[in-house]
Amino acid sequence: ASAQLDTLFWFVAPEVAQSHGDRPIVFRFATLATPATITISQPANPGFPPQIINLGANAAQTLDLTPWIDIIENKPANSVLNYGFKIKATAPIMAYYEVVTSCNCNPDIFALKGKNALGTNFIISAQTFLTNANYARSGFDIVATQSNTSITIVPSNDIVGHPAGIPFTIVLNQGETFSAEASNIAGNLHLSGSTVIANKPIAITIKDDSMSGAPYGGCADLMGDQTIPVPVTGKEYVTLKGYLNGPDKVYVVATQNNTQLTIDGVNVGTLNATNLYVHTQSNPTAYIQADKPVYVLHTTGFGCEVGGAIVPPVVCTGSNTVAFVRSTNEFFAMNILVPAGGENSFTLNGSPANVGPGIFQPVPGTNNNWMYAQLDGSGFIGVQAASRLENPSAKFHLGVIHGGAN
């Protein structure tokens, strides 16, 4: 697994409750040194007009999808739909989907992972701490990349139309989609540990709509991401704490039986396949090691507004360049992780001024092999402008925490 840079992406957008803010919705694209022509289509849906974007080198552009939201959000659950996206570019690009919300009340970013998102064997990660608002649900959404794709789903808890623990099979053609939605809003009845096995490559989006931030003082907020298949998971992770009114939560899901798990050098237990371990992270970092590959889902945020993402393993992964767009003038922070030595070579929008080595410190427990920084960029990152963090000498990981604390 390497960077999320690619020339082909498949994606399905989750249903998000309109009553709490689900629009506008956008794709954001960025190029590196090579210009790209980007074609965005729904192969199974002639009702969506293909969109073509010609993007110059080192540029970024936003595509507003809101006019087609009713043929984009993957609803109703337990139905075969035709809402899957295929994004094809003539040169490597970065892409993400964003629920922006005009109310600034329920946003999140879904990072599209290109080939790293495609596979035939998935275990679902989900948080179990927070309930959903009564009008919202958690779940996962599947898109097929080839026709006649047979997919067997075993939900860990009840979903719309199917009881927990009972396998069922669906068949999707290229670009067709399916939504598995939890029947219950309780965190402990979310779908962590559900399994999805396909005979041809698929991509899966996870969502947790309007999670209650009550333990952090109120609020409700959307969390979602495009997940990864089992072969792309890893054994070594670092999570960097965000800005919540309270500790973060880190959810580790085993992919194999008898998985030994340590966090910050302490053995915390043995997991079997699909089992979940929840780490409450009060420290600035958590260093997670397993002797077999695991999934890591990190929920964090700011104030009482919660978000989260699937965390990439740190070994042999990362990017030399990450482009992003600050959506609003609300709080904007970056979590940066880099191998030791790489902290000397960062530039932000061409300048080292705000990302010099002095902002970095070692991740405890890693033998000083990893350095991290938490950087509040609210004062110097432009709004609605493309920004670019670069490091020519080392591959790094960038997490973005963006929005309002209430």
Sine and cosine of phi, psi and omega as CSV:
sin_phi,cos_phi,sin_psi,cos_psi,sin_omega,cos_omega
0.00,0.00,0.75,-0.66,0.07,-1.00
-0.81,-0.59,-0.53,-0.85,-0.09,-1.00
-0.92,0.40,0.22,-0.98,0.03,-1.00
-0.99,0.13,0.29,0.96,0.03,-1.00
-0.98,0.20,0.76,-0.65,-0.02,-1.00
-0.28,-0.96,0.09,-1.00,0.06,-1.00
-0.93,-0.36,-0.07,1.00,0.00,-1.00
-0.62,-0.79,0.78,-0.62,0.01,-1.00
-0.73,-0.68,0.64,-0.77,0.18,-0.98
-0.88,-0.47,0.62,-0.79,-0.07,-1.00
-0.39,-0.92,0.56,-0.83,0.18,-0.98
-0.79,-0.62,0.74,-0.67,-0.06,-1.00
-1.00,0.02,0.71,-0.70,-0.03,-1.00
-0.97,0.23,0.39,-0.92,0.20,-0.98
-0.95,0.33,0.77,-0.63,0.07,-1.00
-0.83,-0.56,0.66,-0.75,-0.11,-0.99
-0.89,0.45,0.85,-0.52,0.02,-1.00
-0.90,0.43,-0.51,0.86,-0.05,-1.00
-0.91,0.41,-0.31,0.95,0.03,-1.00
-0.94,-0.35,0.07,1.00,0.01,-1.00
0.97,-0.23,0.97,-0.25,0.03,-1.00
-0.76,-0.65,0.25,0.97,-0.04,-1.00
-0.47,-0.88,0.49,-0.87,0.07,1.00
-0.95,0.30,0.35,-0.94,0.16,-0.99
-0.88,-0.47,0.60,-0.80,-0.08,-1.00
-0.60,-0.80,0.40,-0.92,0.36,-0.93
-0.98,-0.18,0.61,-0.79,0.15,-0.99
-0.87,-0.50,0.73,-0.68,-0.05,-1.00
-0.82,-0.57,0.53,-0.85,0.07,-1.00
-0.58,-0.81,0.59,-0.81,0.06,-1.00
-0.97,-0.25,0.24,-0.97,0.20,-0.98
-0.98,-0.21,-0.73,-0.68,-0.13,-0.99
-0.97,0.25,-0.21,0.98,-0.06,-1.00
-0.94,-0.34,0.77,-0.64,0.09,-1.00
-0.88,0.48,0.37,-0.93,-0.03,-1.00
-0.58,-0.82,0.60,-0.80,0.22,-0.97
-0.98,-0.17,0.82,-0.57,-0.12,-0.99
-0.91,-0.42,0.81,-0.59,0.03,-1.00
-0.92,-0.38,0.84,-0.55,-0.02,-1.00
-0.92,-0.38,0.87,-0.50,-0.06,-1.00
-0.63,-0.78,0.28,-0.96,0.19,-0.98
-0.90,-0.44,0.99,-0.13,-0.16,-0.99
-0.85,0.53,-0.48,0.88,-0.03,-1.00
-1.00,-0.09,-0.02,1.00,-0.16,-0.99
-0.79,-0.61,0.99,-0.13,0.04,-1.00
-0.92,0.39,-0.19,0.98,0.01,-1.00
-0.97,0.26,-0.27,0.96,0.04,-1.00
-0.99,-0.13,0.88,-0.47,-0.01,-1.00
-0.96,0.28,0.82,-0.57,0.02,-1.00
-0.82,0.58,0.66,-0.75,-0.01,-1.00
-0.94,-0.34,0.69,-0.72,-0.01,-1.00
-0.85,-0.53,0.79,-0.61,0.00,-1.00
-0.85,-0.52,0.78,-0.62,0.12,-0.99
-0.97,-0.23,0.92,-0.39,-0.15,-0.99
-0.89,-0.45,0.81,-0.59,0.01,-1.00
-0.95,0.32,0.03,-1.00,0.00,-1.00
-0.92,0.38,0.58,-0.81,0.06,-1.00
0.77,0.63,0.71,0.71,-0.05,-1.00
-0.80,-0.59,0.23,-0.97,0.06,-1.00
-0.65,-0.76,0.50,-0.87,0.01,-1.00
-0.51,-0.86,0.52,-0.85,0.01,-1.00
-0.94,-0.33,0.70,-0.71,0.09,-1.00
-0.93,-0.37,0.89,-0.45,0.02,-1.00
-0.98,0.18,0.88,-0.47,-0.03,-1.00
-0.99,-0.15,-0.04,1.00,-0.17,-0.99
-0.83,0.56,-0.60,0.80,0.00,-1.00
-0.85,0.53,-0.38,0.92,-0.04,-1.00
-0.94,-0.34,0.33,0.94,-0.16,-0.99
-0.84,0.55,-0.52,0.85,-0.05,-1.00
-0.96,0.27,-0.22,0.98,0.12,-0.99
-0.89,-0.46,0.39,0.92,0.05,-1.00
-0.86,-0.51,-0.81,0.58,0.02,-1.00
-0.90,0.44,0.74,-0.67,-0.23,-0.97
-1.00,0.07,0.99,0.14,0.01,-1.00
-0.63,-0.78,0.42,-0.91,0.01,1.00
-0.98,0.18,0.26,-0.96,0.05,-1.00
-0.91,0.41,0.33,-0.94,0.07,-1.00
0.86,0.51,0.60,0.80,0.01,-1.00
-0.67,-0.75,0.56,-0.83,0.15,-0.99
-0.99,0.11,0.86,-0.50,-0.05,-1.00
-0.85,-0.53,0.08,-1.00,-0.10,-1.00
-0.84,-0.55,0.65,0.76,-0.20,-0.98
-0.97,-0.22,0.22,0.98,-0.06,-1.00
-0.97,0.26,0.62,-0.79,0.02,-1.00
-0.98,-0.18,0.65,-0.76,0.23,-0.97
-0.89,-0.46,0.82,-0.57,0.01,-1.00
-0.89,-0.46,0.88,-0.47,-0.06,-1.00
-0.86,-0.51,0.75,-0.66,-0.01,-1.00
-0.81,-0.59,0.51,-0.86,-0.01,-1.00
-0.99,0.14,-0.16,0.99,0.08,-1.00
-0.53,-0.85,0.33,-0.94,-0.03,-1.00
-0.86,0.51,0.71,-0.70,0.03,-1.00
-0.72,-0.70,0.21,-0.98,0.25,-0.97
-0.95,-0.30,0.53,-0.85,-0.03,-1.00
-0.58,-0.81,0.65,-0.76,0.23,-0.97
-0.57,-0.82,0.41,-0.91,0.04,-1.00
-0.97,-0.24,0.68,-0.73,-0.04,-1.00
-0.73,-0.69,0.78,-0.63,0.24,-0.97
-1.00,0.02,0.96,-0.28,-0.17,-0.99
-1.00,0.09,-0.72,0.70,-0.02,-1.00
0.91,0.42,0.90,-0.44,0.01,-1.00
-0.90,0.44,-0.40,0.92,0.03,-1.00
-0.99,0.11,-0.08,1.00,-0.09,-1.00
0.82,0.57,0.50,0.87,-0.16,-0.99
-0.93,-0.36,-0.33,0.94,-0.12,-0.99
-0.56,-0.83,0.76,0.65,-0.09,-1.00
-1.00,-0.02,0.36,-0.93,0.28,-0.96
-0.28,-0.96,0.26,-0.97,-0.01,-1.00
-0.91,-0.42,0.72,-0.69,0.03,-1.00
-0.91,-0.41,0.95,-0.31,-0.03,-1.00
-0.98,0.20,0.86,-0.51,0.04,-1.00
-0.99,0.17,0.73,-0.68,-0.22,-0.98
-0.93,-0.36,0.19,0.98,0.10,-1.00
0.85,0.52,-0.70,-0.71,-0.05,-1.00
-0.90,0.44,-0.44,0.90,0.01,-1.00
-0.93,0.36,-0.24,0.97,0.04,-1.00
-1.00,0.03,-0.25,0.97,-0.16,-0.99
-1.00,-0.08,0.71,-0.71,0.03,-1.00
-0.09,-1.00,-0.06,-1.00,-0.05,-1.00
-0.86,-0.51,-0.04,1.00,-0.08,-1.00
-0.65,-0.76,0.93,-0.37,-0.05,-1.00
-0.78,-0.62,0.56,-0.83,0.26,-0.97
-0.87,-0.48,0.74,-0.67,-0.10,-0.99
-0.99,0.13,0.68,-0.73,0.13,-0.99
-0.97,-0.24,0.63,-0.77,0.06,-1.00
-0.43,-0.90,0.52,-0.86,0.07,-1.00
-0.98,0.19,0.48,-0.88,-0.08,-1.00
-0.84,-0.55,0.10,1.00,-0.13,-0.99
-1.00,-0.01,-0.61,0.79,-0.16,-0.99
-0.94,-0.33,0.62,-0.78,0.10,-1.00
-1.00,0.08,0.29,-0.96,0.11,-0.99
-1.00,-0.06,0.42,-0.91,0.21,-0.98
-0.85,0.53,0.44,-0.90,-0.12,-0.99
-0.92,0.39,-0.25,0.97,0.01,-1.00
-0.99,-0.13,0.06,1.00,-0.13,-0.99
-0.77,-0.64,0.28,-0.96,-0.03,-1.00
-0.62,-0.79,0.31,-0.95,0.18,-0.98
-0.98,-0.21,0.26,-0.97,0.02,-1.00
0.24,-0.97,-0.24,-0.97,0.06,-1.00
-0.59,-0.81,0.47,-0.88,-0.09,-1.00
-0.81,-0.58,0.69,-0.72,-0.12,-0.99
-0.90,-0.43,0.65,-0.76,0.16,-0.99
-0.79,-0.61,0.69,-0.72,0.05,-1.00
-1.00,-0.02,0.64,-0.77,0.03,-1.00
-0.99,-0.14,-0.21,0.98,0.02,-1.00
-0.68,-0.73,0.41,-0.91,0.01,-1.00
-0.96,0.28,0.39,-0.92,0.02,-1.00
0.85,0.53,0.72,0.70,0.04,-1.00
-1.00,-0.03,0.87,-0.49,0.02,-1.00
-1.00,-0.08,0.80,-0.60,-0.13,-0.99
-0.78,-0.63,0.83,-0.56,0.04,-1.00
-0.96,-0.29,0.81,-0.58,-0.07,-1.00
-0.90,-0.44,0.74,-0.68,0.15,-0.99
-0.86,-0.50,0.99,-0.17,-0.02,-1.00
-0.96,0.28,0.66,-0.75,0.00,-1.00
-0.98,0.22,-0.42,0.91,0.11,-0.99
-0.69,-0.72,0.17,-0.99,-0.06,-1.00
-0.86,0.52,0.69,-0.72,0.16,-0.99
-0.86,-0.50,0.20,-0.98,0.01,-1.00
-0.85,0.53,0.89,-0.46,0.07,-1.00
1.00,0.00,-0.11,0.99,-0.09,-1.00
-0.53,-0.85,0.71,-0.71,0.01,-1.00
-0.99,0.15,0.33,-0.94,0.01,-1.00
-0.88,0.48,0.62,-0.79,0.18,-0.98
0.98,0.19,-0.05,1.00,-0.04,-1.00
-0.97,-0.25,0.91,-0.42,-0.01,-1.00
-0.90,0.44,0.58,-0.81,0.17,-0.99
-0.60,-0.80,0.41,-0.91,-0.11,-0.99
-0.84,-0.54,0.68,-0.73,0.11,-0.99
-0.85,-0.53,0.37,-0.93,0.07,-1.00
-0.83,-0.55,0.82,-0.57,0.00,-1.00
-0.86,-0.50,0.57,-0.82,0.18,-0.98
-1.00,-0.08,0.15,-0.99,-0.07,-1.00
-0.81,0.59,0.80,-0.60,0.03,-1.00
1.00,0.10,-0.11,0.99,0.05,-1.00
-0.99,0.14,0.40,-0.92,-0.16,-0.99
-0.70,-0.71,0.28,-0.96,0.03,-1.00
-0.51,-0.86,0.66,-0.75,0.02,-1.00
-0.92,-0.38,0.85,-0.52,0.13,-0.99
-0.98,-0.21,0.92,-0.39,-0.14,-0.99
-0.88,-0.48,0.77,-0.64,0.01,-1.00
-0.85,0.52,0.66,-0.75,0.00,-1.00
-0.97,0.25,-0.38,0.92,-0.15,-0.99
-0.87,-0.50,0.53,-0.85,-0.01,-1.00
-1.00,0.06,-0.20,0.98,-0.05,-1.00
-0.92,0.39,0.65,-0.76,-0.03,-1.00
-0.86,0.52,-0.63,0.77,-0.05,-1.00
-0.96,0.27,-0.05,1.00,0.07,-1.00
-0.92,-0.39,0.30,0.95,0.14,-0.99
-0.96,0.29,-0.07,-1.00,-0.31,-0.95
-0.96,-0.27,0.35,0.94,0.07,-1.00
-0.84,0.55,0.70,-0.71,0.01,-1.00
1.00,0.03,-0.05,1.00,0.15,-0.99
-0.90,0.44,0.51,-0.86,0.00,-1.00
-0.87,-0.49,0.54,-0.84,0.00,-1.00
-0.70,-0.72,0.89,-0.46,-0.01,-1.00
-0.85,-0.52,0.78,-0.63,-0.03,-1.00
-0.80,-0.59,0.36,-0.93,0.05,-1.00
-1.00,-0.05,-0.12,0.99,0.06,-1.00
-0.61,-0.80,0.34,-0.94,-0.12,-0.99
-0.89,0.46,0.68,-0.73,0.07,-1.00
-0.76,-0.65,0.19,-0.98,0.16,-0.99
-0.79,-0.61,0.51,-0.86,-0.07,-1.00
-0.75,-0.66,0.73,-0.68,0.12,-0.99
-0.97,-0.24,0.72,-0.69,0.12,-0.99
-0.97,-0.25,0.53,-0.85,0.02,-1.00
-0.57,-0.82,0.47,-0.88,0.09,-1.00
-0.59,-0.81,1.00,-0.08,-0.22,-0.98
-1.00,0.09,0.73,-0.68,0.12,-0.99
0.79,0.61,0.81,0.59,0.09,-1.00
-0.91,0.41,0.70,-0.71,-0.01,-1.00
-0.94,0.34,0.80,-0.60,0.10,-0.99
-1.00,-0.05,0.37,0.93,-0.07,-1.00
-0.80,0.60,-0.67,0.75,0.02,-1.00
-0.89,0.45,-0.29,0.96,-0.03,-1.00
-0.96,-0.29,0.11,0.99,0.09,-1.00
0.90,-0.43,0.13,0.99,0.01,-1.00
0.76,-0.65,-0.44,-0.90,0.08,-1.00
0.93,0.37,0.16,-0.99,0.22,-0.98
-0.44,-0.90,0.60,-0.80,-0.10,-0.99
-0.44,-0.90,0.44,-0.90,0.01,-1.00
-0.99,0.15,0.64,-0.77,0.20,-0.98
-0.78,-0.62,0.67,-0.74,0.08,-1.00
-0.25,-0.97,0.26,-0.96,0.02,-1.00
-0.22,-0.97,0.27,-0.96,0.23,-0.97
-1.00,0.02,0.81,-0.59,-0.07,-1.00
-1.00,0.05,-0.06,-1.00,-0.07,-1.00
-0.81,-0.59,0.43,-0.90,0.07,-1.00
-0.97,0.23,0.26,-0.97,-0.07,-1.00
-0.81,0.59,-0.68,0.73,-0.05,-1.00
-0.91,0.43,-0.23,0.97,-0.02,-1.00
-1.00,-0.09,-0.14,0.99,0.06,-1.00
-0.95,0.32,0.22,-0.97,-0.07,-1.00
-0.65,-0.76,-0.12,-0.99,-0.09,-1.00
-0.93,-0.37,-0.11,0.99,-0.10,-0.99
-0.66,-0.75,0.81,-0.59,-0.08,-1.00
-0.65,-0.76,0.43,-0.90,0.19,-0.98
-0.76,-0.64,0.79,-0.62,0.13,-0.99
-0.93,-0.37,0.64,-0.77,-0.02,-1.00
-0.92,-0.39,0.81,-0.58,-0.09,-1.00
-0.90,0.45,0.55,-0.83,0.06,-1.00
-1.00,-0.08,-0.64,-0.77,-0.21,-0.98
-0.80,-0.61,0.49,0.87,0.02,-1.00
-0.93,0.36,0.36,-0.93,0.17,-0.99
-0.98,0.18,0.92,0.39,-0.06,-1.00
0.61,-0.79,0.06,-1.00,-0.08,-1.00
-0.94,0.34,0.46,-0.89,0.15,-0.99
-0.96,0.27,0.18,-0.98,0.14,-0.99
-0.82,-0.57,0.69,-0.73,0.03,-1.00
-0.84,-0.54,0.81,-0.59,-0.09,-1.00
-0.93,-0.36,0.89,-0.46,-0.03,-1.00
-0.94,-0.33,0.83,-0.56,-0.01,-1.00
-0.89,-0.45,0.82,-0.57,-0.01,-1.00
-0.97,0.23,0.56,-0.83,0.08,-1.00
-0.97,-0.23,-0.21,0.98,-0.02,-1.00
-0.66,-0.76,0.40,-0.91,0.05,-1.00
-0.92,0.39,0.42,-0.91,0.08,-1.00
0.84,0.54,0.73,0.69,0.04,-1.00
-1.00,0.02,0.85,-0.53,0.04,-1.00
-1.00,0.03,0.78,-0.63,-0.10,-0.99
-0.85,-0.52,0.77,-0.64,0.12,-0.99
-0.82,-0.58,0.57,-0.82,0.07,-1.00
-0.76,-0.65,0.82,-0.57,-0.07,-1.00
0.79,0.61,0.63,0.78,0.08,-1.00
0.99,0.14,-0.01,1.00,-0.02,-1.00
-0.96,-0.27,0.80,-0.60,0.05,-1.00
-0.94,0.35,0.86,-0.52,-0.07,-1.00
-0.96,-0.29,-0.03,1.00,0.09,-1.00
0.55,-0.84,0.02,-1.00,0.03,-1.00
-0.88,-0.47,0.77,-0.64,-0.03,-1.00
-0.90,-0.44,0.59,-0.81,0.23,-0.97
-0.99,-0.10,0.22,-0.98,-0.05,-1.00
-0.81,0.58,0.71,-0.70,-0.02,-1.00
0.98,0.21,-0.15,0.99,0.03,-1.00
-0.93,0.36,0.44,-0.90,-0.07,-1.00
-0.89,-0.47,0.68,-0.74,0.21,-0.98
-0.86,-0.51,0.74,-0.67,-0.01,-1.00
-0.95,-0.32,0.85,-0.53,0.05,-1.00
-0.96,-0.27,0.80,-0.60,0.10,-1.00
-1.00,-0.03,0.92,-0.40,-0.16,-0.99
-0.98,-0.21,0.96,-0.28,0.10,-0.99
-0.99,-0.15,-0.40,0.92,0.00,-1.00
-0.98,0.20,0.35,-0.94,0.02,-1.00
-0.86,0.51,-0.51,0.86,-0.01,-1.00
-0.74,-0.67,0.34,-0.94,0.22,-0.97
-0.70,-0.72,0.77,-0.64,0.01,-1.00
-0.96,-0.29,0.92,-0.40,-0.17,-0.99
-0.94,-0.35,0.81,-0.58,0.02,-1.00
-0.76,-0.65,0.65,-0.76,0.08,-1.00
-0.69,-0.72,0.44,-0.90,0.01,-1.00
-1.00,0.04,-0.10,1.00,0.11,-0.99
-0.67,-0.74,0.38,-0.92,-0.10,-1.00
-0.88,0.48,0.62,-0.79,0.02,-1.00
-0.70,-0.71,0.37,-0.93,0.22,-0.98
-1.00,0.02,0.54,-0.84,0.13,-0.99
-0.75,-0.66,0.85,-0.53,0.09,-1.00
-0.91,-0.41,0.79,-0.62,-0.08,-1.00
-0.90,-0.44,0.85,-0.52,0.12,-0.99
-0.97,-0.26,0.77,-0.63,-0.03,-1.00
-0.49,-0.87,-0.30,-0.95,0.01,-1.00
0.42,-0.91,-0.55,-0.83,-0.02,-1.00
-0.48,-0.88,0.65,-0.76,-0.07,-1.00
0.87,0.49,-0.83,-0.56,0.04,-1.00
-0.95,-0.30,0.10,0.99,-0.01,-1.00
-1.00,-0.05,0.86,-0.51,-0.14,-0.99
-0.96,-0.27,0.65,-0.76,0.15,-0.99
-0.66,-0.75,-0.23,-0.97,0.04,-1.00
0.13,-0.99,0.08,-1.00,-0.03,-1.00
-0.28,-0.96,0.36,-0.93,0.23,-0.97
-0.93,0.36,0.77,-0.64,-0.05,-1.00
-1.00,-0.08,0.72,-0.69,0.07,-1.00
-0.97,0.23,0.56,-0.83,0.16,-0.99
-0.88,0.47,0.42,-0.91,-0.12,-0.99
-1.00,0.00,-0.33,0.94,-0.10,-1.00
-0.99,0.16,0.79,-0.61,0.08,-1.00
0.86,0.51,0.53,0.85,0.03,-1.00
-0.72,-0.69,0.06,-1.00,0.06,-1.00
0.90,-0.44,-0.05,-1.00,-0.09,-1.00
-0.69,-0.72,0.47,-0.88,0.19,-0.98
-1.00,0.02,-0.35,0.94,0.03,-1.00
-0.62,-0.79,0.70,-0.71,0.17,-0.99
-0.75,-0.66,0.79,-0.61,0.06,-1.00
-0.97,-0.26,0.55,-0.84,-0.01,-1.00
-0.44,-0.90,0.27,-0.96,0.04,-1.00
-0.82,-0.58,0.82,-0.58,0.13,-0.99
-0.97,0.22,0.88,-0.48,-0.20,-0.98
-0.98,0.19,-0.63,0.78,-0.08,-1.00
-0.70,-0.71,0.07,-1.00,0.02,-1.00
-1.00,0.08,0.21,0.98,0.06,-1.00
-0.96,0.26,0.07,-1.00,0.00,-1.00
-0.71,0.70,0.69,-0.72,0.01,-1.00
-0.62,-0.79,0.89,-0.45,-0.01,-1.00
-0.76,-0.65,0.41,-0.91,0.01,-1.00
-0.83,-0.56,0.70,-0.71,0.19,-0.98
-0.96,-0.27,0.85,-0.52,-0.08,-1.00
-0.87,-0.49,0.72,-0.69,0.03,-1.00
-0.78,-0.62,0.75,-0.66,-0.09,-1.00
-0.50,-0.86,0.53,-0.85,0.12,-0.99
-0.88,0.48,0.55,-0.84,-0.01,-1.00
-0.82,0.58,0.68,-0.73,-0.09,-1.00
0.98,-0.19,-0.54,0.84,0.00,-1.00
-0.96,0.27,-0.24,0.97,-0.04,-1.00
-0.93,0.37,-0.18,0.98,-0.05,-1.00
-1.00,0.05,-0.06,1.00,-0.25,-0.97
-0.82,-0.58,0.30,0.95,-0.04,-1.00
-0.99,0.14,0.57,-0.82,0.27,-0.96
-0.74,-0.67,0.55,-0.83,0.09,-1.00
-0.88,-0.48,0.90,-0.44,-0.09,-1.00
0.78,0.62,0.67,0.75,0.10,-0.99
1.00,0.05,-0.08,1.00,-0.07,-1.00
-0.85,-0.53,0.65,-0.76,0.08,-1.00
-0.99,0.11,0.05,1.00,-0.22,-0.97
-0.84,0.55,-0.70,0.71,-0.11,-0.99
-0.98,-0.18,-0.02,1.00,-0.09,-1.00
-0.77,-0.64,0.59,0.81,0.01,-1.00
-0.95,0.30,0.20,-0.98,-0.08,-1.00
-0.88,0.47,-0.36,0.93,-0.04,-1.00
-0.92,0.40,-0.29,0.96,-0.01,-1.00
-1.00,0.05,-0.10,0.99,-0.09,-1.00
-0.99,-0.13,0.49,-0.87,0.13,-0.99
-0.59,-0.81,0.35,-0.94,-0.08,-1.00
-0.95,0.30,0.55,-0.83,0.12,-0.99
-0.98,0.21,0.87,-0.48,-0.01,-1.00
-0.85,0.52,0.62,-0.78,0.06,-1.00
1.00,0.01,-0.15,0.99,-0.06,-1.00
-0.99,-0.16,0.21,0.98,-0.01,-1.00
0.89,0.46,0.50,0.87,-0.03,-1.00
0.89,0.46,0.38,0.92,0.02,-1.00
-0.99,0.15,-0.30,0.95,-0.04,-1.00
-0.79,-0.61,0.61,-0.79,0.03,-1.00
-0.86,-0.51,0.54,-0.84,0.01,-1.00
-0.69,-0.73,0.37,-0.93,0.09,-1.00
-0.59,-0.81,0.58,-0.82,0.15,-0.99
-0.88,-0.48,0.87,-0.50,-0.22,-0.98
-0.80,-0.60,0.89,-0.45,0.12,-0.99
-0.99,0.16,0.95,-0.31,-0.04,-1.00
-0.99,-0.14,0.22,0.98,-0.09,-1.00
-0.84,0.54,-0.50,0.86,-0.08,-1.00
-1.00,0.07,-0.21,0.98,-0.10,-0.99
-0.66,-0.75,0.04,1.00,0.09,-1.00
-0.99,-0.10,0.83,-0.55,-0.04,-1.00
-0.93,0.38,0.52,-0.85,0.01,-1.00
-1.00,0.03,0.69,-0.73,0.01,-1.00
0.85,0.52,0.47,0.88,0.05,-1.00
-0.82,-0.57,0.52,-0.86,0.04,-1.00
-0.96,0.28,0.78,-0.63,0.11,-0.99
-0.89,-0.46,0.34,-0.94,-0.13,-0.99
-0.54,-0.84,0.86,-0.51,0.11,-0.99
-0.98,-0.18,0.78,-0.62,-0.11,-0.99
-0.73,-0.69,0.51,-0.86,0.08,-1.00
-0.49,-0.87,0.98,-0.21,-0.07,-1.00
-0.94,0.33,-0.30,0.95,-0.14,-0.99
-0.98,-0.19,-0.23,0.97,-0.06,-1.00
-0.46,-0.89,0.60,-0.80,0.12,-0.99
-0.99,0.17,0.69,-0.72,-0.09,-1.00
-0.75,-0.66,0.18,-0.98,0.11,-0.99
-0.89,-0.45,0.66,-0.75,0.03,-1.00
-0.82,-0.58,0.81,-0.59,0.17,-0.98
-0.93,-0.37,0.62,-0.79,-0.02,-1.00
-0.89,-0.45,0.75,-0.66,0.10,-0.99
-0.86,-0.51,0.90,-0.43,-0.25,-0.97
-0.62,-0.79,0.78,-0.62,0.08,-1.00
0.54,-0.84,-0.32,-0.95,-0.02,-1.00
-0.96,-0.29,0.50,-0.86,-0.09,-1.00
-0.97,0.24,-0.10,0.99,0.06,-1.00
-0.61,-0.79,0.00,0.00,0.00,0.00
